[in-house]
Amino acid sequence: MAWAAVGGLLLLGTPAIAGAQSVVQAPAQPVGGIASLASGSIHGVVEDEKGAPVDGAIVSAIGATTAVALTDRGGRFELRTLSPGPYLVRAHLAGYLASSPQIVEVRSSGRTSSSIALQRATASGSYPVLAAGVGSAPAPDPALVAPGDVGVVGTSDDEGGGASGSDDDHGEIAWRIRHARRGILKDATLWGDLLADDAPTPETNIFGPGNFLGRAVGSPTRAATNFFATTPFSGQINLLTTQSFDIPQQLFSPDRPPRGITNVRLRAPVGVHADWTARGALTQGDISSWIVAGSYTTRAPARHLYDIGLSYSTQRYDGGNPLALRDVTDGSRNAGAIYGFDTFAVTPAVALTYGARYARYDYLDRQSLVSSRVGLTITPADHFRVSTLLSRRALAPGAEEFLPPADTGIWLPPQRTFSSLEAGRPLRAERATHVEVGVERDVAGSTISMRAFRQMVGDQLVMLFGGQLPAQATAQLGHYFVGTAGDVNASGCIAGFRTASARRLHGSVEYSLTNARLAPPDDLRYLILLVPSAIRPETERIHDVATTIEADVPETSTRVLVLYRVSNAFARPSTGSSRAGGASRPGFDSRFDVQVRQALPFMDFGGAKWEMLLAVRNFFRETAIDQSVYDELLVVRPPKRVVGGLTLHF
């Protein structure tokens, strides 16, 4: 390796040595011949005969160097990085007569001002609209050359001064301009084609400087203008306020002030069957956090339906809760993720879904987590589907504070802090393997489904709000503990029904029956003390019902979304009797999410629409099809969260 490195350095140094030798052998040059003056610029405005600014005019400067610029809506232009010296400046635009040439002197490190006037061409005018170009072409028709126009090639030879006439300039500057390499006049349609299309034409030299300038100046400008002018952007801006509470009195407590949230989403189509989306959220308080995410998705009909995206989020805690600072030395946590999934239509009746997700959490010992999923859907007959799913899911403790939700969810950036249940024990990620087989049947606008699944989960996470650890401070409302409840083996079946009624009401209900066994870890002291119902050494039967109702009332422009889940296996915090030796078992409990969105028609401005949002929820995380059956059941006493504010759709 060392000899290879030395050899590479010698090879790289050979051109430099050769170049140095050639410099030494060259004859010395005076300093004045080597030094160069700093460049200057020409700026100004193009106006018509009435003094109105002219937009989109082509301004050219020909002299020691050549430059071209387009005027903006105010008629302004600027030609930069020009070598000092005299320049011939002209302006051209379709529908206007070519302007009279101006000789402008550019000074070193100076900005020279120039004002150009264009006159609209009349319908009966015989003067063609001309544009400046650079390259080689036949000389223009002498009949079209105006007398005294020093900026065009005259009919006389190089020794003459140009076309004859009383206005001819025979000065030294004009003579230098006429004998310098200068542009010829081309029809304006050629310049327009050059700006609009990069493809070469028979009359255009693709390697010529005219094409180079056209692409360098015209194409990026037109591309950027067309992108923002023609792309149908859509999105929303959320100005929200959120607050957590256990009892209604805490809503008015000065210890828990509401937090402001700014949430932005921007979407635009890519071609005909694809969209890209960019989202960002920001909050400020004792927990300062922000999150950004972007995605690219394709829409049917397409053989490949891609879903690609990434996200990054950071959380910084500036408060004084010692529990929140215990596991974070610098007061901040960061998380990022990138994913890619594809649904491949192998045949019209067979679709294959596959993909993976890579995430990195800087507060874990094993910072990198990889999740993968593959599924197959077969449609043997109309309105009948058979599907299989195999997934390997890695879930970091506290991931719900950093991951963006689904499109239907309310996007709240990191709002809560968390720490390990046992001081000094590192946080470990939960890893779940999920296998599922299901069938679906469409019946008269409704769908009936049946699924059977099996799960194997390692290091099942448990979350506890409001716990009191021995000899430590009480956990505040916005803080929770994270621990490991053990390993899970579960199997069960799910029956579901979803329907839509007259496009006003959408609903679904799912009932699941699960036989599960949770094997606890070796160290149980804190779990037994705080959450004894999380210890379940025997096989238990879990009954779970989840419902979704979405109503749309067009008469009042109101939308309502209700999610409700009940189960007999929710973990409960420790009570006094359990500390004294009494048993604390899981019991019947519920989770809910209610969202009301009310449009504000009196605040409509053009294509933008405002709506009011009010939501109350105590769900801990968004629901995933391949999540562990215990993920929500082992969240102990989650506080309610109220969210309100305004949303602007555009």
N, C-alpha and C positions, 0 to 999 in steps of 0.2 A: 504493500500500500504506500509506503514512504517513497519507494522509487517511482511508483506511478504518479504520485503527487508532484515530485520534482520534475518528472518528464512533462506533466501538464503545464507546470509553470514556465518551463523553457519554451514550450510550443506557443503559449500565450504571449510570452515576452518577445518572440522573434519578430513579429510585425513592428512592435514598438522600437526594437533596436534598429531594424532596417530603416524605419522612418526617421529615427534620430540621426543615422548616418547620412541620409539624403539631405537633411537640413544642414548638417555640418559642411557637406560638400557644395551646397548652393552658394552662389555669391551673395555677399551682404547687400541688403536693401536699406535704403534710407528709412528712418522712422516714419517720416511723413507718408511713405508709400504703404506702410503696414497698418498704421492706425486708421480707424474708421469712425465717422461721426455718428452720434446717436440719432436714431430715427425720429421722424416727426409725424404729424397727422393733419388731415383736412376734415373739417366738419362744417356743416351748414344745413340749409333747408331748401327744398324744392317747392315752388309755388306756381300756380297757374296765372293767367293774365288778370284774374280778379283778386289775387293775393291769397287764395285758399290753398292749404297744403295739399300736396299730391302724394298719395299713398302708393307704394309698390313701384316707384320709378327706379330705373337702373342708372346708377351714377358710376362713371368710369374715370380713372385717372391714369394717364399714360405719360411716362417720363423715364427716369432712371429705373424705376420698377413699375409694375402694372398692378392696379387694385380695382376691385369692383365692390359696390355695396348697394343694398336696397333701402329705400326710404320707408319709415314707419308711418303710422297713421297721422302723425303730426308733420309729415314731410321731411323729417330730420334724417340725416345720414352722417356717417363717420368712416373715413378711410384711414386705417392705422398702419403703423410700421412702414412708413415711406422713407426712403433714403432722401436726404436733403437735395434740393435742386428744383428746377422748374417742371411743372406738370400741366398737361392739357386735360381739363376737366369738362365733361359733358354729361348730360342727362337725357334719357330716352324712355318712352313709354308708349305703348300702343294707344292710338287715338290722339296723340299729341305730335306736333312738329318738333323735330330735333332742336335742342337748344343751341344757341350760339356758343362756340368754344371759348373757354376761359383759360388763361395761363396763370397758374397759381404757383407762387414761390414757397416751397416748404423749407423751413429752417430746422436746424438740429434741436431736438427736444422741445419743439414748439408745436402749437396747435393753430393752424391757419383757418380762417373762416371764409366761407364762400356761399353766396346766394345765387341760385339758379332759377330762371323763369322758363316755364313751358307754356306753349300756346296750343290750344285745342285745334285739331285739324278740321276744316270745313268739309262738308259732303262733296263739294265740287273741287276740292283741292287736288292738285296733281302730285304733291310731294309724298313719297312713300315714307312710312314710319321706319326708322333705321335704329339699329342697336350696335353698340360697340362690341367688337370681338377681337381675339388675339389669335393669330395663326396665318396661314398662307392661303390665298384664294385669288381668283382673277380680279383685276382692278375694277372698280365700279364704273358704270357708264358715265362718261364726262358730262353728259347732258344733265345728270342728276346732281352734279357737284356744284354747290353754291360758290359764286365768285368770292375770293378772299377767305375761303374756309381752309385754314392752315392745318386743320386736324385730319384732312383726308389726303389721299395720294393725288397729286395734281397731274395734269396732262403733260407737263414739261418733264425733261429728264432730270437726273439727280443734280446736275450742275445749276439748274434754274432755281428760282425761288418759289415756284408753284404756279397756280393758275393766275393769269393776269387779271388785273382789275385795279380800280382806284383804291380799294380797301386792303390791298395786299400788304402784309407786314414783311419788310426786308431786314428787320433788326436781327441782332446776333441770337437772341433767345428763340425767335421764330425759326431761324435757319437751323439751330440745333434740334429743335423739335421735329422739323421736316426731315432731317437726316438721321434721326434716331430710329431704332426698331419700334415701329408703331403699329397700331391696330388698323384693320380694314373694316369696312362696313358690311354687315350681313343683314339679311332680311330679319325683321323682328320675330317672325314665326319660328325661325330656327332657334333663337335664344329661348323662346318659350318652351319649345320641345326639349331643349337641353335641360331646363330647370325641372320640367315635369317628368321626364323619363330618362333614366340612365342608359338605356339601350342605344348603341351606336346607330347612326343613319348613314346612308351612302355619302351624304355631303359632309359628314362630321368625322374628324380624326379622333379616335378614342384616346390617343396618347397626346393630343394637342393641349397646350395650356388653356385654350378656351374652354374645353370640356372640364379640365381640372378646376378652373375657377368657378364654372357653373355648378359643379358638384359641391365644391367647398363652401360656396356662399348660398346658392339657391336651394339645393336639396335638403340640407338640415333645417333651414328656415321653414321651407314648405312642409317638411315632414312634421316638425313640431307644431306648426300652426294647424295642419290638418288633423293631427292627433287630438288636440284639445278642442278643435272646432267641430269635428265630425264624430268623435267617440261618444256614445250615449252613456255618460257616467250616471250612476245612481248610488245612493248611500244614505246614511243617517248619522245624526249627531245627538248623543244623549247627554243631557245635563241633569244628573241625578244626585240624590241625597239618600244615605242609608244609615241605619242605626240598629243595633242589636239589643234585645231585651228578653228577660225571663218572665217578668210580670209587667203589666201596663204602666205601673208607676215609674219604672226605669226609663220610659220614654222621655220623661221630663226631668231626669236627674242631671245635674251639672257635671257629674263625674263621667258621664258617657255622652259627650256631645255628638251630634250627627256629623258624618263625613261627606264631603263633596267629591263627586266622581265625574270625570269627563270621558266619554266613550265615543269613538269615531269609527265608522265603517264606510269604506269606499269600494264600489264594485263597478266593473266595466267588462263588456264582452270582448273576447279574443276570437276573431273570425265569426263563424256562424254557430258553432256548437261548443264553445268554451267560454269560461269566465275567469277573471282573476279578482281576488278580494284582498284588501288590506284593512287591518283593524288595529286600533290602539286605544289604550285606556290609561288614565292617570288619576291618582288620588293623593291627598296631602293631609298630614296630621302627624300624630306620634308614630304612625306607620305610614311612611312615604313609599309609594310603590308605583310602578308602571309596567305595562306589558304591551308588546307589539306582536302581530302575527300576520302572515300572508299565506294565501292559498291559490292554487290553480286547479280548476275542475272543468271537466268536459261534460256535455249534455247529450242525451239521446236525440236523434238516432246516430250512433257511432259504434263501431266494433270494439273500440277501447274507451272505457270511461275512466279517466284518470282523476285522482284526488291527491294532489301534492301540496305540501305546505311546510311552514316552519313557524316557530314562536320563540320569544325570549322574554323573560320577566325577571324583575329584581324587587326585593323588599328590604327596606331599611327601617329599623326600629329606633326611635329617638326618645322613647319613654323611659321610665324608671322601674319597670317591673323586673325584679331579679330573676324570675323564672324564665322570662322571655330572653334575657341576656345570658342565661346560664350556658347554653349550647352554641352561642354565636359570639365569637371573640371580638370581631370587628363591627358587630351590629347589623350586618347585612347578609342576605341570602340571594343566590342567583340560580336560575334554572332555564334551560333551553331545550328545544325539541325540534326534530325534523322527521317528516314522515312521507311515505309514498305508497299509494294503493292503486290497483288497476282491476277493473271488472271487464274481463275479456269474453266477448260473445263468440265462443268457439263455433257454434251453429245457432240458428234461430231458437233452438230448444235447449241449449246448454250454455251456461255462463259460469266462468271461473273468476273468483275474486281472490286476490293475493296481495300481500304487501307487508311492510314492516315500519316500525317507529323506533327511532333512536332518541333517547333523552339523557341529559346530563344535569345532575344536581350537585352543586359544590359543597353541600353540607353533609353528604353521605361519605362513608369510607369507600364504598364501591360506587363511584360517581356515575358511571355509565350504565344505563339500563336499555335493554333491547326487547321490544315486543313485536310479535309476528302473528299473522293471521292468514288462513287460507280457507276458502269456502267454495262450494259447488252447488249450483241451482239448476235443476232439470225440470223442464215443462213438458211432460209427456202428452198433455192434452190441454185444450183451452181452459183457462180459469183454474188450473190445477198445477201446483208446484211442489217439488220435493227438494229439500235443501240439507246440506251438511256443513258443519263448521268445526274447524280445529284451530285453536288459538293458544298462544303462550303470552301471558300478560304480566308485565312487571310494573308495580305501583309503588312509588316512593311515598314515605310518610310526609304529609303536608303537600302532596302534589296538587290537591284540589285548590290550593292557594295560588298556583302558578299556571295551571293549564286553562286555555280558553274554553268556554262551554260550546255546546252545539248551537246551531243558528236559532233555535227556539228559546234558548236560555238567555237570562239577563247576565251580561258580562260585567262582573265585578272584579277589579284587580285585587291583589293580595290585601286582605282586610284583617286577618287574624294572625297571631303568633302562636308558636307551638314549641314544645320541648319534650325531651325523653321522659317517660314515666319514672325511670330510675336514674338518678344523677350519675354521670360518668359512663353510662352504657350507651354505645353508639346506636344511632338509628339504623334500622334495617328495612330493606324494601320487601314488599309482599310479592310473591310470584305464584301465579295461578295458571294451571293448564285446564282448558275447557274443551270438551267434546260434545257436539250436539247434532241431532238429527230431527228434522221437522217436516211437516206437510202443511199446505195451505190450500183452501178451496174458496173461490169467489162465488157468492150466491146473492143475486139480485142486489148488487150495490154494496154488499157486506162481505166480510172475509172471516172465515173460521180457520183457526190454526191449532195444531197440536205439536209439541216439541218434547223430546226426551234428552236429558243431558247428564253428564258426569263431570265432576270437578275434583282436582287435587291441588290443594293450596298449601304453600309453605310460608311460615311466618305471617300468619293472619294478623292484620292490624286491628288495634282497638283504640278508639279515641274517647277521651273523657274530658268533659267540661265541668268547671267548678269544683274540682277535687281539692282536698286538703291533705297535703303530704306532711308527714311528721317533721317537726322542727323546721318547716319551711313556710314561706308566705302563701296566702290563699291565692289560688288561680283566679285572675280577673275574668270578666265576662268575655273579653275578646281573646282569651288564651285557652289552649287545651293541651292535654298530655297525650303522647303517643306511646303505645306499648305493643308488645307481641303476645297474642293469645294462644299461639301454638299452630299446629298443622291440622288441615281440614280434609276429610274425604266425604263427598256428598254426591248424591244422585237423586234425580226426581223427574217430574214431568210438569208441563205448563200447558194449559188450555186457554186460548184467547179468542176474543170476538171484537171486531171493530167495524164501524159503520158510519155512514154520512147521511144526513136527512136534509134534503132540499137545499144543500149548500149552506145552510145556516148553522147546522149542528153536526159536529164530528165527535165521536166518542169511541172509547175502547175500554175493555176490561180484561184482565188476565188473572187467572188463579193458578197458583203453583203449590205443589206438594213435594216436599223434600225430606229425605232421610239423610241425616248428617251426623258426623262424629267429629268432635273437635278435641284433639289430643293436646293438653296444655304443656307448656315448656317446663323446664326443671325449676326455674326460679319463679315462684308464685306469690311472694310476700306482698308486693304492692297490689297485684290484681285481687288477691283475697281480701286485702284491706279495703280497697276502694271500689272494686267492681267484682264482687263474688259471683254475680250471675254470668260473667264471661267465662267461668270455668265450667265446662260441660264434658265430663269424661265419658258419659254414656251416650248412646245413639238417641237422637231426638227427632221428632217429626215436626216439621215446620209448615204451617199453613200461612199463605200469603196472598193478599188480594190487592191489585194495583189498578186504579181507574184513571182515565183521562177524559176530560170534557172540554171541548173548545166550541164556543158559541160566537156567532157573528150576527149582529143586529144592524143591517144597513140603514134602517130608518133613523137611528140615532148615531150611526157611525161608531158603534161600540163593539169591542172584542173582549171576550172573557176566556181565560184559560185556568182550569182547575186540575191539579194533580193530587191524588189522594192514595195513600198506601196504608194498609193495616196488616199486622202480623202478630203472632202469638210468641215470638222469640226475641223481642227487643230487650237488650240488656238494660239493667236498672242500677242506679248507684247504690252504694251501701247504706243501710239504715242502722239505727241504734240496736235493733234486735239482732241484726246480723253480726255486729261487732261483739255482742254478748254471746255469740255461738249460734244464733238462729240462722236459718237458711234463707238465702236471698236468691230467688229463681227468676229466670226471664219471664216476661209477662206480655200481655196484650197491650199494644201501643200503636201509635199512628204517626205519619208524616204528611205534610200538606204543602202545597204551593198554589197560591191564588194570585193571578195577574189580571188587572183590568186596564185596558187601553181605550181611551176616549179621544176621538179625533176632535180637533178644534177648527171647524170650518171658517170661523171669523178671523183666523190668523193665517189663512192661505195666501201665499204670495207667489203668483205665477205657477211654476211647477213644483214649488216646495209646499209641504204640508206639515202641520204641527199636530202632535197628539200628546195627551197627558197619560202618565204611567203611574200606577199604584200597585204594589205587590207586597205580599206577606208570605213568608215561607219559613219552614224549619227543616227542610231537606238539607243534608250535609253536603252531598255531591251530586253531580249529574249521573243519570243512570246509563250504564253500558250493558250491552247484551251478553258480554262474556265476563262480567265482574263476578266476584265471589258472592255467594248467597249471604255471607256474614258482613259484607262491607258496610251496609247501612244498619244492620241489626246490632253491631258492636260500637255504634256511636252513642255515647251515654249522655243524655240530657243536652242535646244541642239547643242553643238559644234560638229564639225567633228573630228573623231579620225583616225589617220593613224598608222598602225602597220606593221612592217617589221622585217625580221630576217631569221634565219635558223632553220630547223626542222630535227632532226635525228630520223629515224624510225629503229627499230631493232626487 
